Structure formats: C-alpha cells, structure tokens
Amino acid sequence: MNDLFQYFDLLVQTVDQASRLRQQLPRFLPTEQKIAEIKQLLTGASIHLSVMQTPLAERELLSATQQPNAIAPVQLLFVMTQAFSVARDAVLAVDAAWANLEFILKDAESQILLGQNLAESLNQGYCSELVQAREVIASVQGRIEQDPLGVIAEIDGQIKPLLAQVKLVLEQAQKRQAQLQEKLAIADDLLKQLIKLHSQSLAAFAESQEKVLYLTQHTPLAQEQIDALSQWLTRLENKLEEGLVNPVMLGLDNWISIAREYIVGEQQAYTANSTLLQTRRELRGRLDALKAKALAWGLIEDITLVDLAQQAKQLLYIRPTPLEKASELVSQYEKRLNKQD
C-alpha cells in the first residue's frame, strides 16, 4: 500500500509537470522542443523510481556502479494496477480470515474433543496427535488479530494434517473394534452351539452305552475341555477391556478355530451314537416286518425261522444289545425266508 501511494504521487507530479509545460506553450507556432519535452514526460521513461545497484559480474571498467531505474507513466500505471490487485487480495484474504478463524478454531476444537471421546471409547487412551493439535491452537490464539493469514497457514499446515491423521487412526481402530465384536459374537454363538451339542452327545453316548454293545466307542468331549474353552473366551474378553486389541484378535482367531474343531468332533460322536441307537430300532422293525412276511407266506412255524427269530429278538430286547450279532441273525432270517419262498 505504501508503494501504491508513492507511485500515485510520482504519477501526479509527472502529469502536473507536463500540464505546466503545456500552459507555457504559445498559442501559435509552439516550438518543437517544448512539445518534445511534454511528449517525453507523458510517454517516455520520465519517472524515476529508485536507483539500482549494478551486479559486480555485469560491470565493466568504465560502467557505473549504480543505474537509475526510470519508467514511463503508462508502465507505472500498469505497476500500480498490479500493486492494487495484490493489496486488494491481501485485504480480502485478511478479512476472510478474521471472519472465519473463530469458526475454524471452534470446529478444530470440536473435532479434537470428538476424537478424544472416540479414542477413550475405543480404549485408545493417550493420543499424542490430539495433544499436539491443542498446543498449536493455544499458540495461535494470541496472534489472530496481528497475523490472521499466518494463523490460517498454521491451521492448514499443522492442525488439519494432525486431525486427519487422528481420524485415520481412529477409523482403523473402529474397524478393528467392529471386527472384534463380530468375532466375539461368532465365538459366543459357537460356544452355545458346542454346549448344546455336547449335552445331546452325552445323552446319546449314555443311551448307546446302556442299550448297544459295539466294538467302536464314540466318546464325547470331556467336560474339562468345554470348561477350558469357556474360560479362555472369558480371558480374551477381559483383555479386550484392557485395550489389548491385537493379542485378542489373534486369540479369537485361534479360539474360533479350535471351537469349530470341537463342534465337528462332537457332531461326529453324536451322529455315530445316535446311528447305533437308530440301527437297533431299525433291526427291531425289520425283524417284525420279516415275521409278518413269513406269516403271510405260511412259513411262520418254520423251525429254523422260529429259532432265528427268537435269538434275534432276545438280543434286540436286552441291554446292551450286541448289535453286530443281532444284525447277523436278522440277515440270516431274511436269507432263510427268501430261500423258502
């Protein structure tokens, strides 16, 4: 602005000087010299701005160490226009900064508070970026009136990158937290499935032990294994409350893998024991059906069939039933019946 006013004074002085010379011209037959002087003032390099030092590398033996910096009025007007644009833009930028700085700082403080609350809810604890952002805000508060553009630059260069970094870290933490909650829900569901299946498997095993005699035993999991798995899950949940996210994530993956193995094994044991009981029931029904068939064919009193039927029935209705022997007797009964037919 100081340069602009100085340029304006120089331009006015030059125009006034040309005006005075013009007034001194005679009405008729003015001299060419006077007209040339006026023309030089208005169109030539007639305005001296400052003295420029000649760089040492450009000097010659007889050259001057200083050179006058002269400029034409039209060129000075162009420089003034540029200076005015710069000054105008600066004033508008400062005005905009003053108008927006309060909102910008409040918004930054709000983001810091939200970030801290989110960090605490995610068990992130101390966040150095948020502390650093608060310190920058505190340092610029006193410079808003004197240097609003500098404050804006610090906000853009320091506070915003810090908040963006915090946002990224917290978003990643939220994502991990969501994954953990999802895995915890899966683990809880698997544990319930396992407990229910274990109860069913124990019942099927006990009943098969009571009613069926078979060479291959299908033993359910020991209760200690179920209890240990449940206690392991409780420890993982406690560690999560302490903020140990990564160890808990790894632990849950291992827990889920083992729980699924247990469920597969328990399902196999339950199916095998249930199949033994179902086979015993099916052999009873099959024997009854064969006897009905023998009656229909008039072979019910066949001595061999009667003997086979009595042996098979005796085995099928005692506890435990020797399943392989009973199955063999029923098969013999069926073969004998078909031969008699």
C-alpha positions in Angstrom: 0.0 0.0 0.0 2.9 2.4 0.7 4.4 1.6 -2.7 1.0 2.3 -4.3 0.6 5.8 -2.7 4.2 6.6 -3.6 3.6 5.6 -7.2 0.4 7.7 -7.3 2.3 10.8 -6.1 5.0 10.3 -8.7 2.4 9.9 -11.5 0.5 13.0 -10.3 3.7 15.0 -10.2 4.7 14.0 -13.7 1.2 14.8 -15.1 1.3 18.2 -13.3 4.8 19.0 -14.7 3.6 18.2 -18.2 0.5 20.3 -17.6 2.6 23.3 -16.5 4.8 23.0 -19.6 1.7 22.8 -21.8 0.4 26.1 -20.3 3.7 27.7 -21.1 3.4 27.0 -24.8 2.5 29.9 -27.0 -0.9 29.7 -28.7 0.6 30.0 -32.2 3.6 28.2 -33.6 4.8 26.3 -30.4 8.4 25.2 -30.6 9.1 21.5 -31.3 11.4 21.4 -28.4 8.7 22.2 -25.8 6.3 19.7 -27.4 9.1 17.0 -27.3 9.6 17.7 -23.6 5.9 17.2 -22.9 5.8 14.1 -25.0 8.9 12.8 -23.2 7.2 13.4 -19.8 4.0 11.6 -20.8 5.3 8.7 -22.9 9.0 8.3 -22.1 10.8 6.9 -19.1 10.4 10.1 -17.2 9.5 8.7 -13.7 12.5 7.7 -11.6 11.5 5.1 -9.0 14.8 4.1 -7.4 18.5 3.6 -8.0 19.5 0.1 -8.9 22.9 -1.4 -8.0 24.8 -2.9 -11.0 25.8 -6.5 -10.1 29.6 -7.0 -10.0 29.5 -9.7 -12.7 27.9 -7.2 -15.1 30.2 -4.3 -14.5 32.8 -3.1 -16.9 35.8 -0.9 -16.3 34.1 2.4 -17.1 30.5 1.3 -16.1 28.7 2.9 -13.2 28.1 1.0 -10.0 24.5 2.3 -10.0 21.9 2.7 -12.6 18.8 4.9 -12.4 15.5 3.0 -12.6 13.2 5.0 -14.8 9.8 4.1 -16.1 7.1 5.6 -18.4 3.8 6.8 -16.9 1.8 4.1 -18.7 4.1 1.5 -17.3 3.9 2.9 -13.8 0.1 2.8 -14.2 0.3 -0.9 -15.0 2.6 -1.5 -12.0 0.1 0.4 -9.8 -2.8 -1.8 -11.1 -0.8 -4.9 -10.2 0.0 -3.4 -6.8 -3.6 -2.6 -6.2 -4.7 -6.1 -7.1 -2.1 -7.6 -4.6 -3.2 -5.1 -1.9 -6.9 -5.8 -2.6 -6.4 -9.6 -2.5 -4.5 -9.3 0.7 -7.1 -7.2 2.4 -9.9 -9.6 1.3 -7.8 -12.5 2.5 -7.3 -10.9 5.9 -11.0 -10.0 6.1 -12.0 -13.6 5.3 -9.5 -14.9 7.8 -10.9 -12.7 10.5 -14.4 -13.7 9.6 -13.7 -17.5 9.5 -11.0 -18.0 12.1 -13.3 -18.2 15.1 -15.4 -20.8 13.3 -12.4 -22.7 12.1 -10.8 -22.9 15.5 -14.1 -23.9 17.2 -14.5 -26.6 14.6 -11.0 -27.8 15.2 -11.5 -27.9 19.0 -14.8 -29.8 18.4 -13.0 -32.3 16.3 -10.3 -32.7 18.9 -13.0 -33.3 21.6 -14.9 -35.8 19.5 -11.6 -37.6 18.6 -10.6 -37.8 22.3 -14.1 -39.2 23.3 -13.9 -41.7 20.5 -10.4 -42.7 21.4 -11.5 -43.3 25.0 -14.5 -45.3 23.9 -12.2 -47.5 21.8 -9.7 -47.9 24.6 -7.0 -46.0 22.7 -6.1 -43.9 25.7 -3.5 -41.1 25.2 -3.4 -39.7 21.7 -0.3 -37.5 21.1 -1.6 -36.0 17.8 -4.7 -34.6 19.7 -2.4 -33.1 22.4 -0.2 -31.6 19.7 -3.2 -30.1 17.9 -4.4 -28.5 21.2 -1.0 -27.0 21.7 -0.9 -25.4 18.2 -4.4 -23.9 18.8 -3.3 -22.4 22.1 -0.2 -21.0 20.4 -2.1 -19.2 17.6 -4.9 -17.8 19.7 -2.9 -14.6 20.6 -1.9 -13.9 17.0 -5.3 -13.9 15.3 -5.5 -10.0 15.3 -1.9 -9.4 14.2 -1.3 -12.3 11.8 -4.6 -13.9 10.7 -3.1 -15.2 7.4 -0.2 -16.8 9.4 -2.7 -18.4 11.7 -4.7 -19.8 8.8 -1.4 -21.2 7.3 -0.6 -22.9 10.6 -4.1 -24.4 10.8 -3.8 -25.7 7.3 -0.2 -26.9 7.6 -0.3 -28.4 11.1 -3.7 -28.8 12.8 -5.6 -30.2 9.8 -3.0 -32.8 9.0 -2.9 -33.9 12.6 -6.7 -34.2 12.8 -6.7 -36.1 9.5 -4.1 -38.5 10.9 -6.1 -39.0 14.1 -9.2 -39.6 12.1 -7.5 -42.3 10.0 -6.1 -44.0 13.1 -9.5 -43.9 14.9 -11.3 -45.2 11.8 -8.9 -48.1 11.7 -9.4 -48.7 15.4 -13.2 -48.6 14.8 -12.8 -51.1 12.0 -10.8 -53.4 14.3 -13.3 -53.0 17.1 -16.1 -53.9 14.8 -14.2 -57.0 13.6 -13.5 -57.9 17.2 -17.2 -57.5 18.2 -18.2 -59.7 15.2 -15.7 -62.4 16.2 -16.8 -62.2 19.8 -20.4 -62.7 18.6 -19.3 -65.7 16.5 -17.4 -67.1 19.4 -20.3 -66.7 21.8 -22.6 -68.4 19.2 -20.1 -71.3 18.7 -19.8 -71.8 22.4 -23.6 -72.0 22.8 -23.7 -74.5 19.9 -21.0 -76.6 21.4 -22.6 -76.7 24.9 -25.9 -77.7 23.4 -24.4 -80.3 21.1 -22.2 -81.6 24.0 -25.3 -82.2 26.1 -27.0 -84.0 23.3 -23.9 -86.0 22.6 -23.5 -87.0 26.2 -27.2 -88.2 26.3 -26.8 -90.2 23.1 -23.5 -91.7 24.3 -25.0 -92.7 27.7 -28.0 -94.3 26.0 -25.9 -96.1 23.4 -23.7 -97.4 26.2 -26.8 -98.7 28.0 -28.6 -100.2 25.0 -25.9 -101.2 22.5 -22.8 -103.3 22.7 -20.4 -102.3 19.9 -16.7 -102.6 19.3 -16.1 -99.0 18.3 -16.7 -96.4 21.0 -17.6 -92.8 20.1 -16.7 -90.8 23.2 -17.9 -87.2 23.5 -15.5 -84.4 24.6 -14.5 -84.2 28.2 -16.4 -81.6 30.2 -13.0 -80.2 31.2 -12.3 -79.3 27.5 -15.6 -77.4 27.3 -14.9 -75.5 30.6 -11.3 -74.6 29.4 -12.7 -73.2 26.2 -15.2 -71.1 28.0 -12.6 -69.8 30.4 -10.3 -69.0 27.5 -13.0 -66.8 25.9 -13.6 -65.0 29.2 -9.9 -64.2 29.5 -10.0 -62.8 25.9 -13.0 -60.6 26.8 -11.1 -59.3 29.9 -8.0 -58.5 27.8 -10.1 -56.6 25.3 -11.4 -54.3 28.1 -7.8 -53.6 28.9 -7.2 -52.4 25.4 -5.1 -55.3 24.1 -6.7 -55.3 20.7 -4.1 -57.2 18.6 -3.5 -60.0 21.0 -7.2 -60.5 21.5 -7.7 -60.5 17.7 -5.1 -63.3 17.3 -6.5 -65.2 20.3 -10.1 -65.1 19.0 -8.9 -66.5 15.6 -7.3 -69.4 17.4 -10.3 -69.8 19.7 -12.8 -70.0 16.9 -10.6 -72.5 15.0 -10.5 -74.8 18.0 -14.2 -74.4 18.8 -15.1 -75.4 15.3 -12.9 -78.5 15.5 -14.6 -79.4 18.8 -18.1 -78.9 17.2 -17.1 -81.1 14.2 -15.8 -83.9 16.6 -18.8 -83.7 18.9 -21.2 -83.8 15.9 -19.4 -86.9 14.7 -19.7 -88.6 18.1 -23.4 -87.6 18.4 -24.2 -88.9 14.9 -22.3 -92.1 15.5 -24.0 -92.9 18.8 -27.4 -91.8 17.5 -26.9 -94.1 14.5 -26.2 -97.1 16.7 -29.5 -96.5 18.6 -31.3 -95.9 15.3 -29.8 -99.2 13.9 -31.1 -101.1 17.0 -34.6 -99.7 16.4 -34.4 -100.4 12.7 -33.4 -104.0 13.3 -36.4 -104.5 15.6 -38.7 -103.1 13.0 -37.1 -105.1 10.2 -37.5 -108.3 12.3 -41.1 -107.6 12.8 -41.6 -107.0 9.1 -39.9 -110.2 8.2 -42.0 -112.2 10.7 -45.2 -110.7 9.2 -43.9 -111.7 5.8 -43.3 -115.2 7.0 -46.8 -115.3 8.4 -48.3 -114.2 5.1 -46.3 -116.8 3.3 -47.3 -119.6 5.7 -43.7 -120.0 7.0 -44.1 -118.6 10.4 -43.7 -122.0 12.0 -40.6 -123.0 10.2 -38.3 -124.4 12.9 -35.2 -122.6 11.6 -37.0 -119.3 11.2 -38.6 -119.6 14.6 -35.2 -120.3 16.2 -33.5 -117.4 14.4 -36.4 -115.0 15.3 -36.2 -116.0 19.0 -32.4 -115.4 19.1 -32.6 -112.1 17.3 -35.5 -110.8 19.4 -33.7 -111.9 22.6 -30.6 -109.9 21.6 -32.6 -106.9 20.3 -34.5 -106.5 23.6 -31.7 -106.9 26.1 -29.4 -104.2 27.3 -26.8 -103.8 25.9 -27.7 -105.3 22.6 -24.7 -107.0 20.8 -25.5 -105.1 17.6 -23.3 -107.0 15.2 -24.6 -110.4 16.3 -28.2 -109.2 16.2 -27.8 -107.7 12.8 -26.3 -111.0 11.6 -29.2 -113.0 12.9 -31.8 -110.8 11.2 -29.9 -111.1 8.0 -29.9 -114.9 8.3 -33.6 -114.8 9.0 -34.2 -112.8 5.8 -32.0 -115.1 3.7 -33.7 -118.2 5.0 -37.2 -116.7 4.4 -36.3 -115.8 0.8 -34.9 -119.3 0.1 -38.1 -120.9 1.5 -40.1 -118.7 -0.9 
